[in-house]
Amino acid sequence: MKLLGYWRSSAAYRVRIAFNLKGLDAKLESVHLVKEGGEQHLPKYAALNPQELVPT
Ligand SMILES: N[C@@H](CCC(=O)N[C@@H](CS)C(=O)NCC(=O)O)C(=O)O
């Protein structure tokens, strides 16, 4: 399982807390929300999450 998020994202942080409580292991991948206008708006990411928000 993969979790795409950003270290400053409270929404992604809440998912990491839930995964820990459930004992689930996820590979974390960073989506930089600021760099180059936000990697969440890149077509590659938008294809995974059309809301263009983290986490996915
Ligand atoms: N309701 C959404 C909220 C997600 C959300 O707001 N994520 C913020 C970071 S905490 C985000 O991706 N912001 C990027 C942007 O607004 O472009 C969820 O819980 O998944």
N, CA, C, O and the ligand as a Tripos MOL2 file, in Angstrom:
@<TRIPOS>MOLECULE
protein
  244   242    57     0     0
PROTEIN
NO_CHARGES

@<TRIPOS>ATOM
      1 N           0.8440   -1.1860    0.0000 N.3       1 MET1
      2 CA          0.0000    0.0000    0.0000 C.3       1 MET1
      3 C           0.8880    1.2480    0.0000 C.2       1 MET1
      4 O           1.9220    1.2960    0.6660 O.2       1 MET1
      5 N           0.4570    2.2550   -0.7630 N.am      2 LYS2
      6 CA          1.2340    3.4810   -0.8930 C.3       2 LYS2
      7 C           0.3960    4.6630   -0.3930 C.2       2 LYS2
      8 O          -0.7990    4.7390   -0.6780 O.2       2 LYS2
      9 N           1.0140    5.5730    0.3410 N.am      3 LEU3
     10 CA          0.3250    6.7830    0.7790 C.3       3 LEU3
     11 C           1.0600    7.9960    0.2040 C.2       3 LEU3
     12 O           2.2170    8.2570    0.5330 O.2       3 LEU3
     13 N           0.3620    8.7200   -0.6540 N.am      4 LEU4
     14 CA          0.9470    9.9180   -1.2350 C.3       4 LEU4
     15 C           0.5050   11.1230   -0.4210 C.2       4 LEU4
     16 O          -0.6900   11.3920   -0.2980 O.2       4 LEU4
     17 N           1.4670   11.8480    0.1320 N.am      5 GLY5
     18 CA          1.1270   12.9710    0.9980 C.3       5 GLY5
     19 C           2.2560   13.9840    1.0510 C.2       5 GLY5
     20 O           3.1990   13.9460    0.2600 O.2       5 GLY5
     21 N           2.1290   14.8800    1.9980 N.am      6 TYR6
     22 CA          3.1270   15.9240    2.1750 C.3       6 TYR6
     23 C           3.3110   16.1210    3.6660 C.2       6 TYR6
     24 O           2.3470   16.0610    4.4290 O.2       6 TYR6
     25 N           4.5660   16.3580    4.0920 N.am      7 TRP7
     26 CA          4.8500   16.3720    5.5330 C.3       7 TRP7
     27 C           4.0730   17.4570    6.2660 C.2       7 TRP7
     28 O           3.7760   17.2900    7.4490 O.2       7 TRP7
     29 N           3.7310   18.5680    5.6030 N.am      8 ARG8
     30 CA          3.0150   19.6370    6.3030 C.3       8 ARG8
     31 C           1.5010   19.4880    6.2060 C.2       8 ARG8
     32 O           0.7720   20.3400    6.7150 O.2       8 ARG8
     33 N           1.0140   18.4390    5.5720 N.am      9 SER9
     34 CA         -0.4280   18.2510    5.3740 C.3       9 SER9
     35 C          -1.0590   17.6040    6.5980 C.2       9 SER9
     36 O          -0.7210   16.4740    6.9520 O.2       9 SER9
     37 N          -1.9850   18.3280    7.2520 N.am     10 SER10
     38 CA         -2.6720   17.7530    8.4200 C.3      10 SER10
     39 C          -3.5810   16.6050    7.9940 C.2      10 SER10
     40 O          -3.7880   15.6610    8.7570 O.2      10 SER10
     41 N          -4.1240   16.6790    6.7780 N.am     11 ALA11
     42 CA         -4.9900   15.5990    6.2830 C.3      11 ALA11
     43 C          -4.1770   14.3090    6.1120 C.2      11 ALA11
     44 O          -4.6360   13.2300    6.4880 O.2      11 ALA11
     45 N          -2.9860   14.4230    5.5540 N.am     12 ALA12
     46 CA         -2.1360   13.2450    5.3780 C.3      12 ALA12
     47 C          -1.6540   12.7270    6.7390 C.2      12 ALA12
     48 O          -1.5150   11.5210    6.9420 O.2      12 ALA12
     49 N          -1.4050   13.6470    7.6540 N.am     13 TYR13
     50 CA         -0.9630   13.2700    9.0020 C.3      13 TYR13
     51 C          -2.0450   12.4210    9.6890 C.2      13 TYR13
     52 O          -1.7370   11.4260   10.3450 O.2      13 TYR13
     53 N          -3.3020   12.8210    9.5320 N.am     14 ARG14
     54 CA         -4.4060   12.0590   10.1490 C.3      14 ARG14
     55 C          -4.4790   10.6480    9.5920 C.2      14 ARG14
     56 O          -4.7750    9.7050   10.3250 O.2      14 ARG14
     57 N          -4.2130   10.4960    8.3050 N.am     15 VAL15
     58 CA         -4.2330    9.1510    7.7080 C.3      15 VAL15
     59 C          -3.0750    8.3190    8.2630 C.2      15 VAL15
     60 O          -3.2280    7.1280    8.5340 O.2      15 VAL15
     61 N          -1.9060    8.9670    8.4280 N.am     16 ARG16
     62 CA         -0.7670    8.2280    8.9990 C.3      16 ARG16
     63 C          -1.0870    7.7680   10.4220 C.2      16 ARG16
     64 O          -0.7060    6.6670   10.8210 O.2      16 ARG16
     65 N          -1.7900    8.6150   11.1920 N.am     17 ILE17
     66 CA         -2.1960    8.2230   12.5540 C.3      17 ILE17
     67 C          -3.1440    7.0220   12.4830 C.2      17 ILE17
     68 O          -2.9830    6.0600   13.2340 O.2      17 ILE17
     69 N          -4.1310    7.0770   11.5830 N.am     18 ALA18
     70 CA         -5.0890    5.9710   11.4480 C.3      18 ALA18
     71 C          -4.3910    4.6760   11.0370 C.2      18 ALA18
     72 O          -4.7040    3.6090   11.5630 O.2      18 ALA18
     73 N          -3.4370    4.7670   10.0890 N.am     19 PHE19
     74 CA         -2.6910    3.5780    9.6760 C.3      19 PHE19
     75 C          -1.9480    2.9910   10.8780 C.2      19 PHE19
     76 O          -1.9440    1.7770   11.0800 O.2      19 PHE19
     77 N          -1.3270    3.8520   11.6640 N.am     20 ASN20
     78 CA         -0.5900    3.3610   12.8290 C.3      20 ASN20
     79 C          -1.5180    2.6870   13.8250 C.2      20 ASN20
     80 O          -1.1860    1.6310   14.3640 O.2      20 ASN20
     81 N          -2.6860    3.2880   14.0790 N.am     21 LEU21
     82 CA         -3.6340    2.7010   15.0310 C.3      21 LEU21
     83 C          -4.1040    1.3290   14.5590 C.2      21 LEU21
     84 O          -4.3440    0.4310   15.3670 O.2      21 LEU21
     85 N          -4.2330    1.1760   13.2360 N.am     22 LYS22
     86 CA         -4.7040   -0.0940   12.6790 C.3      22 LYS22
     87 C          -3.5640   -1.0620   12.3890 C.2      22 LYS22
     88 O          -3.7950   -2.1890   11.9520 O.2      22 LYS22
     89 N          -2.3330   -0.6180   12.6350 N.am     23 GLY23
     90 CA         -1.1830   -1.4870   12.4000 C.3      23 GLY23
     91 C          -0.9070   -1.7120   10.9270 C.2      23 GLY23
     92 O          -0.3200   -2.7280   10.5550 O.2      23 GLY23
     93 N          -1.3210   -0.7770   10.0820 N.am     24 LEU24
     94 CA         -1.1020   -0.9150    8.6440 C.3      24 LEU24
     95 C           0.2080   -0.2540    8.2550 C.2      24 LEU24
     96 O           0.5960    0.7810    8.7980 O.2      24 LEU24
     97 N           0.8730   -0.8800    7.3010 N.am     25 ASP25
     98 CA          2.1500   -0.3610    6.8340 C.3      25 ASP25
     99 C           1.9440    0.2290    5.4440 C.2      25 ASP25
    100 O           1.3570   -0.4160    4.5750 O.2      25 ASP25
    101 N           2.4200    1.4420    5.2310 N.am     26 ALA26
    102 CA          2.2870    2.0600    3.9100 C.3      26 ALA26
    103 C           3.6120    2.6790    3.5200 C.2      26 ALA26
    104 O           4.3420    3.2130    4.3550 O.2      26 ALA26
    105 N           3.9080    2.5970    2.2330 N.am     27 LYS27
    106 CA          5.1080    3.2410    1.7180 C.3      27 LYS27
    107 C           4.7360    4.6980    1.4480 C.2      27 LYS27
    108 O           3.8080    4.9800    0.6910 O.2      27 LYS27
    109 N           5.4710    5.6210    2.0750 N.am     28 LEU28
    110 CA          5.1480    7.0400    1.9350 C.3      28 LEU28
    111 C           5.8310    7.6320    0.7200 C.2      28 LEU28
    112 O           7.0210    7.4160    0.4900 O.2      28 LEU28
    113 N           5.0650    8.3780   -0.0530 N.am     29 GLU29
    114 CA          5.6160    9.0960   -1.2060 C.3      29 GLU29
    115 C           5.2470   10.5560   -1.0750 C.2      29 GLU29
    116 O           4.1000   10.8970   -0.7860 O.2      29 GLU29
    117 N           6.2360   11.4230   -1.2920 N.am     30 SER30
    118 CA          5.9960   12.8440   -1.1010 C.3      30 SER30
    119 C           5.4490   13.5090   -2.3610 C.2      30 SER30
    120 O           5.9370   13.2950   -3.4700 O.2      30 SER30
    121 N           4.4160   14.3240   -2.1460 N.am     31 VAL31
    122 CA          3.8520   15.1740   -3.2100 C.3      31 VAL31
    123 C           4.0210   16.6030   -2.7010 C.2      31 VAL31
    124 O           3.2910   17.0390   -1.8110 O.2      31 VAL31
    125 N           4.9790   17.3290   -3.2640 N.am     32 HIS32
    126 CA          5.2980   18.6610   -2.7570 C.3      32 HIS32
    127 C           4.2040   19.6500   -3.1600 C.2      32 HIS32
    128 O           3.9650   19.8750   -4.3460 O.2      32 HIS32
    129 N           3.5440   20.2370   -2.1600 N.am     33 LEU33
    130 CA          2.3780   21.0920   -2.4350 C.3      33 LEU33
    131 C           2.7430   22.4970   -2.9040 C.2      33 LEU33
    132 O           1.8690   23.2670   -3.3020 O.2      33 LEU33
    133 N           4.0420   22.8330   -2.8570 N.am     34 VAL34
    134 CA          4.4530   24.2010   -3.2000 C.3      34 VAL34
    135 C           5.3270   24.2430   -4.4520 C.2      34 VAL34
    136 O           5.1760   25.1120   -5.3110 O.2      34 VAL34
    137 N           6.2510   23.2720   -4.5300 N.am     35 LYS35
    138 CA          7.2320   23.2600   -5.6200 C.3      35 LYS35
    139 C           6.5570   23.3110   -6.9930 C.2      35 LYS35
    140 O           5.6300   22.5520   -7.2720 O.2      35 LYS35
    141 N           7.0300   24.2020   -7.8250 N.am     36 GLU36
    142 CA          6.5210   24.3410   -9.2020 C.3      36 GLU36
    143 C           5.0060   24.5050   -9.2600 C.2      36 GLU36
    144 O           4.3470   23.9680  -10.1510 O.2      36 GLU36
    145 N           4.4610   25.2520   -8.3000 N.am     37 GLY37
    146 CA          3.0160   25.4880   -8.2990 C.3      37 GLY37
    147 C           2.2110   24.3600   -7.6760 C.2      37 GLY37
    148 O           0.9820   24.4130   -7.6340 O.2      37 GLY37
    149 N           2.9150   23.3310   -7.1890 N.am     38 GLY38
    150 CA          2.2410   22.2240   -6.5160 C.3      38 GLY38
    151 C           2.2200   20.9650   -7.3670 C.2      38 GLY38
    152 O           1.5870   20.9150   -8.4220 O.2      38 GLY38
    153 N           2.9350   19.9380   -6.8800 N.am     39 GLU39
    154 CA          2.9770   18.6790   -7.6380 C.3      39 GLU39
    155 C           1.6140   18.0020   -7.6880 C.2      39 GLU39
    156 O           1.3710   17.1210   -8.5140 O.2      39 GLU39
    157 N           0.7060   18.4390   -6.7690 N.am     40 GLN40
    158 CA         -0.6370   17.8310   -6.7810 C.3      40 GLN40
    159 C          -1.4190   18.1800   -8.0470 C.2      40 GLN40
    160 O          -2.4300   17.5510   -8.3600 O.2      40 GLN40
    161 N          -0.9280   19.2100   -8.7800 N.am     41 HIS41
    162 CA         -1.6220   19.6130  -10.0160 C.3      41 HIS41
    163 C          -1.0110   18.9920  -11.2670 C.2      41 HIS41
    164 O          -1.4950   19.2120  -12.3780 O.2      41 HIS41
    165 N           0.0490   18.2200  -11.0830 N.am     42 LEU42
    166 CA          0.6510   17.5590  -12.2480 C.3      42 LEU42
    167 C          -0.3200   16.5050  -12.7780 C.2      42 LEU42
    168 O          -0.9790   15.8240  -11.9920 O.2      42 LEU42
    169 N          -0.4160   16.3620  -14.1020 N.am     43 PRO43
    170 CA         -1.3470   15.3920  -14.6890 C.3      43 PRO43
    171 C          -1.1940   13.9770  -14.1130 C.2      43 PRO43
    172 O          -2.1730   13.2540  -13.9330 O.2      43 PRO43
    173 N           0.0670   13.6020  -13.8280 N.am     44 LYS44
    174 CA          0.3210   12.2590  -13.2830 C.3      44 LYS44
    175 C          -0.4150   12.0630  -11.9430 C.2      44 LYS44
    176 O          -0.9800   10.9990  -11.6920 O.2      44 LYS44
    177 N          -0.4010   13.1050  -11.0830 N.am     45 TYR45
    178 CA         -1.0730   12.9980   -9.7880 C.3      45 TYR45
    179 C          -2.5860   13.1670   -9.9400 C.2      45 TYR45
    180 O          -3.3620   12.4540   -9.3050 O.2      45 TYR45
    181 N          -3.0000   14.1140  -10.7870 N.am     46 ALA46
    182 CA         -4.4360   14.3560  -10.9940 C.3      46 ALA46
    183 C          -5.1360   13.1090  -11.5320 C.2      46 ALA46
    184 O          -6.3310   12.9180  -11.3070 O.2      46 ALA46
    185 N          -4.3890   12.2610  -12.2440 N.am     47 ALA47
    186 CA         -4.9800   11.0240  -12.7460 C.3      47 ALA47
    187 C          -5.3100   10.0730  -11.5900 C.2      47 ALA47
    188 O          -6.2510    9.2840  -11.6690 O.2      47 ALA47
    189 N          -4.5190   10.1650  -10.5200 N.am     48 LEU48
    190 CA         -4.7560    9.3220   -9.3410 C.3      48 LEU48
    191 C          -5.8180    9.9210   -8.4340 C.2      48 LEU48
    192 O          -6.6300    9.1990   -7.8550 O.2      48 LEU48
    193 N          -5.8080   11.2550   -8.3100 N.am     49 ASN49
    194 CA         -6.7480   11.9530   -7.4250 C.3      49 ASN49
    195 C          -7.2480   13.2150   -8.1280 C.2      49 ASN49
    196 O          -6.5920   14.2550   -8.0650 O.2      49 ASN49
    197 N          -8.4050   13.1350   -8.7970 N.am     50 PRO50
    198 CA         -8.9340   14.2600   -9.5660 C.3      50 PRO50
    199 C          -9.2190   15.5090   -8.7180 C.2      50 PRO50
    200 O          -9.3710   16.6010   -9.2660 O.2      50 PRO50
    201 N          -9.2950   15.3550   -7.3730 N.am     51 GLN51
    202 CA         -9.4610   16.5300   -6.5120 C.3      51 GLN51
    203 C          -8.1640   17.3260   -6.4000 C.2      51 GLN51
    204 O          -8.1640   18.4750   -5.9570 O.2      51 GLN51
    205 N          -7.0600   16.7040   -6.8070 N.am     52 GLU52
    206 CA         -5.7400   17.3330   -6.7460 C.3      52 GLU52
    207 C          -5.3900   17.7910   -5.3340 C.2      52 GLU52
    208 O          -4.8270   18.8670   -5.1330 O.2      52 GLU52
    209 N          -5.7360   16.9540   -4.3690 N.am     53 LEU53
    210 CA         -5.4160   17.1980   -2.9720 C.3      53 LEU53
    211 C          -4.6770   15.9760   -2.4160 C.2      53 LEU53
    212 O          -4.8170   14.8660   -2.9290 O.2      53 LEU53
    213 N          -3.8970   16.1960   -1.3690 N.am     54 VAL54
    214 CA         -3.3320   15.0530   -0.6510 C.3      54 VAL54
    215 C          -4.1700   14.8310    0.6180 C.2      54 VAL54
    216 O          -4.7700   15.7810    1.1200 O.2      54 VAL54
    217 N          -4.2250   13.6520    1.1260 N.am     55 PRO55
    218 CA         -3.4940   12.4680    0.6860 C.3      55 PRO55
    219 C          -4.2530   11.6340   -0.3590 C.2      55 PRO55
    220 O          -5.4530   11.8020   -0.5810 O.2      55 PRO55
    221 N          -3.5130   10.7550   -0.9700 N.am     56 THR56
    222 CA         -4.0960    9.7050   -1.8230 C.3      56 THR56
    223 C          -3.5320    8.3740   -1.3520 C.2      56 THR56
    224 O          -3.8680    7.3290   -1.9090 O.2      56 THR56
    225 N1        -11.1240   16.5120    2.7620 N.3      57 LIG57
    226 C1         -9.8110   16.2980    2.1850 C.3      57 LIG57
    227 C2         -8.9200   17.4630    2.4380 C.3      57 LIG57
    228 C3         -7.5850   17.3010    1.8030 C.3      57 LIG57
    229 C4         -6.8220   18.6030    1.7910 C.2      57 LIG57
    230 O1         -7.3960   19.6810    1.9980 O.2      57 LIG57
    231 N2         -5.5250   18.5130    1.5560 N.am     57 LIG57
    232 C5         -4.7150   19.7110    1.4720 C.3      57 LIG57
    233 C6         -3.5070   19.5750    2.3990 C.3      57 LIG57
    234 S1         -3.9820   19.3680    4.1030 S.3      57 LIG57
    235 C7         -4.1910   19.8790    0.0600 C.2      57 LIG57
    236 O2         -3.9710   18.9030   -0.6380 O.2      57 LIG57
    237 N3         -3.9720   21.1270   -0.3720 N.am     57 LIG57
    238 C8         -3.4090   21.3780   -1.6690 C.3      57 LIG57
    239 C9         -4.1460   22.4350   -2.4490 C.2      57 LIG57
    240 O3         -5.0760   23.0460   -1.8980 O.co2    57 LIG57
    241 O4         -3.7880   22.6320   -3.6230 O.co2    57 LIG57
    242 C10        -9.2550   15.0410    2.7800 C.2      57 LIG57
    243 O5         -9.3580   14.8820    4.0040 O.co2    57 LIG57
    244 O6         -8.6920   14.2330    2.0350 O.co2    57 LIG57
@<TRIPOS>BOND
     1     1     2 1
     2     2     3 1
     3     3     4 2
     4     3     5 am
     5     5     6 1
     6     6     7 1
     7     7     8 2
     8     7     9 am
     9     9    10 1
    10    10    11 1
    11    11    12 2
    12    11    13 am
    13    13    14 1
    14    14    15 1
    15    15    16 2
    16    15    17 am
    17    17    18 1
    18    18    19 1
    19    19    20 2
    20    19    21 am
    21    21    22 1
    22    22    23 1
    23    23    24 2
    24    23    25 am
    25    25    26 1
    26    26    27 1
    27    27    28 2
    28    27    29 am
    29    29    30 1
    30    30    31 1
    31    31    32 2
    32    31    33 am
    33    33    34 1
    34    34    35 1
    35    35    36 2
    36    35    37 am
    37    37    38 1
    38    38    39 1
    39    39    40 2
    40    39    41 am
    41    41    42 1
    42    42    43 1
    43    43    44 2
    44    43    45 am
    45    45    46 1
    46    46    47 1
    47    47    48 2
    48    47    49 am
    49    49    50 1
    50    50    51 1
    51    51    52 2
    52    51    53 am
    53    53    54 1
    54    54    55 1
    55    55    56 2
    56    55    57 am
    57    57    58 1
    58    58    59 1
    59    59    60 2
    60    59    61 am
    61    61    62 1
    62    62    63 1
    63    63    64 2
    64    63    65 am
    65    65    66 1
    66    66    67 1
    67    67    68 2
    68    67    69 am
    69    69    70 1
    70    70    71 1
    71    71    72 2
    72    71    73 am
    73    73    74 1
    74    74    75 1
    75    75    76 2
    76    75    77 am
    77    77    78 1
    78    78    79 1
    79    79    80 2
    80    79    81 am
    81    81    82 1
    82    82    83 1
    83    83    84 2
    84    83    85 am
    85    85    86 1
    86    86    87 1
    87    87    88 2
    88    87    89 am
    89    89    90 1
    90    90    91 1
    91    91    92 2
    92    91    93 am
    93    93    94 1
    94    94    95 1
    95    95    96 2
    96    95    97 am
    97    97    98 1
    98    98    99 1
    99    99   100 2
   100    99   101 am
   101   101   102 1
   102   102   103 1
   103   103   104 2
   104   103   105 am
   105   105   106 1
   106   106   107 1
   107   107   108 2
   108   107   109 am
   109   109   110 1
   110   110   111 1
   111   111   112 2
   112   111   113 am
   113   113   114 1
   114   114   115 1
   115   115   116 2
   116   115   117 am
   117   117   118 1
   118   118   119 1
   119   119   120 2
   120   119   121 am
   121   121   122 1
   122   122   123 1
   123   123   124 2
   124   123   125 am
   125   125   126 1
   126   126   127 1
   127   127   128 2
   128   127   129 am
   129   129   130 1
   130   130   131 1
   131   131   132 2
   132   131   133 am
   133   133   134 1
   134   134   135 1
   135   135   136 2
   136   135   137 am
   137   137   138 1
   138   138   139 1
   139   139   140 2
   140   139   141 am
   141   141   142 1
   142   142   143 1
   143   143   144 2
   144   143   145 am
   145   145   146 1
   146   146   147 1
   147   147   148 2
   148   147   149 am
   149   149   150 1
   150   150   151 1
   151   151   152 2
   152   151   153 am
   153   153   154 1
   154   154   155 1
   155   155   156 2
   156   155   157 am
   157   157   158 1
   158   158   159 1
   159   159   160 2
   160   159   161 am
   161   161   162 1
   162   162   163 1
   163   163   164 2
   164   163   165 am
   165   165   166 1
   166   166   167 1
   167   167   168 2
   168   167   169 am
   169   169   170 1
   170   170   171 1
   171   171   172 2
   172   171   173 am
   173   173   174 1
   174   174   175 1
   175   175   176 2
   176   175   177 am
   177   177   178 1
   178   178   179 1
   179   179   180 2
   180   179   181 am
   181   181   182 1
   182   182   183 1
   183   183   184 2
   184   183   185 am
   185   185   186 1
   186   186   187 1
   187   187   188 2
   188   187   189 am
   189   189   190 1
   190   190   191 1
   191   191   192 2
   192   191   193 am
   193   193   194 1
   194   194   195 1
   195   195   196 2
   196   195   197 am
   197   197   198 1
   198   198   199 1
   199   199   200 2
   200   199   201 am
   201   201   202 1
   202   202   203 1
   203   203   204 2
   204   203   205 am
   205   205   206 1
   206   206   207 1
   207   207   208 2
   208   207   209 am
   209   209   210 1
   210   210   211 1
   211   211   212 2
   212   211   213 am
   213   213   214 1
   214   214   215 1
   215   215   216 2
   216   215   217 am
   217   217   218 1
   218   218   219 1
   219   219   220 2
   220   219   221 am
   221   221   222 1
   222   222   223 1
   223   223   224 2
   224   225   226 1
   225   226   227 1
   226   226   242 1
   227   227   228 1
   228   228   229 1
   229   229   230 2
   230   229   231 1
   231   231   232 1
   232   232   233 1
   233   232   235 1
   234   233   234 1
   235   235   236 2
   236   235   237 1
   237   237   238 1
   238   238   239 1
   239   239   240 2
   240   239   241 1
   241   242   243 2
   242   242   244 1
@<TRIPOS>SUBSTRUCTURE
     1 MET1         2 RESIDUE 1 A MET
     2 LYS2         6 RESIDUE 1 A LYS
     3 LEU3        10 RESIDUE 1 A LEU
     4 LEU4        14 RESIDUE 1 A LEU
     5 GLY5        18 RESIDUE 1 A GLY
     6 TYR6        22 RESIDUE 1 A TYR
     7 TRP7        26 RESIDUE 1 A TRP
     8 ARG8        30 RESIDUE 1 A ARG
     9 SER9        34 RESIDUE 1 A SER
    10 SER10       38 RESIDUE 1 A SER
    11 ALA11       42 RESIDUE 1 A ALA
    12 ALA12       46 RESIDUE 1 A ALA
    13 TYR13       50 RESIDUE 1 A TYR
    14 ARG14       54 RESIDUE 1 A ARG
    15 VAL15       58 RESIDUE 1 A VAL
    16 ARG16       62 RESIDUE 1 A ARG
    17 ILE17       66 RESIDUE 1 A ILE
    18 ALA18       70 RESIDUE 1 A ALA
    19 PHE19       74 RESIDUE 1 A PHE
    20 ASN20       78 RESIDUE 1 A ASN
    21 LEU21       82 RESIDUE 1 A LEU
    22 LYS22       86 RESIDUE 1 A LYS
    23 GLY23       90 RESIDUE 1 A GLY
    24 LEU24       94 RESIDUE 1 A LEU
    25 ASP25       98 RESIDUE 1 A ASP
    26 ALA26      102 RESIDUE 1 A ALA
    27 LYS27      106 RESIDUE 1 A LYS
    28 LEU28      110 RESIDUE 1 A LEU
    29 GLU29      114 RESIDUE 1 A GLU
    30 SER30      118 RESIDUE 1 A SER
    31 VAL31      122 RESIDUE 1 A VAL
    32 HIS32      126 RESIDUE 1 A HIS
    33 LEU33      130 RESIDUE 1 A LEU
    34 VAL34      134 RESIDUE 1 A VAL
    35 LYS35      138 RESIDUE 1 A LYS
    36 GLU36      142 RESIDUE 1 A GLU
    37 GLY37      146 RESIDUE 1 A GLY
    38 GLY38      150 RESIDUE 1 A GLY
    39 GLU39      154 RESIDUE 1 A GLU
    40 GLN40      158 RESIDUE 1 A GLN
    41 HIS41      162 RESIDUE 1 A HIS
    42 LEU42      166 RESIDUE 1 A LEU
    43 PRO43      170 RESIDUE 1 A PRO
    44 LYS44      174 RESIDUE 1 A LYS
    45 TYR45      178 RESIDUE 1 A TYR
    46 ALA46      182 RESIDUE 1 A ALA
    47 ALA47      186 RESIDUE 1 A ALA
    48 LEU48      190 RESIDUE 1 A LEU
    49 ASN49      194 RESIDUE 1 A ASN
    50 PRO50      198 RESIDUE 1 A PRO
    51 GLN51      202 RESIDUE 1 A GLN
    52 GLU52      206 RESIDUE 1 A GLU
    53 LEU53      210 RESIDUE 1 A LEU
    54 VAL54      214 RESIDUE 1 A VAL
    55 PRO55      218 RESIDUE 1 A PRO
    56 THR56      222 RESIDUE 1 A THR
    57 LIG57      225 GROUP 0 **** ****
